[in-house]
């Protein structure tokens, strides 16, 4: 089911990146970092291709954005991702000072926001972005479901 409004361009791009990842044999997750509405970093899951356990889409996008602006603090930037972030990625977002997080699908197995540790509600979390879930949920969910169904 489509949302009752046009899907924002950054989420459309994150979905495209997720498709690219799936086509490459990676779990289909894509992420985009925006600053003042412009994309400044993007990433897709690259764990297998890079033999890197930290190469989640969000981390790849955060690294690209930080490199582009020349600062590890991404204050005022937004992150758009197709799956609820894991604890590692949520921690990185907090350290980067991401202002807003938009994600598509909740992740009952590995998520860190609605699920599991609920990282942004812990007192040890020094920065908490505003969080908006459920954007493009049906499309992102179908990508993940189809990817895993093809491997079973």
Helices and strands as residue ranges (DSSP letters): H 9-23, E 30-35, E 38-44, H 47-50, H 57-69, E 77-83, H 87-96, E 100-105, G 119-121, E 130-133, H 137-151
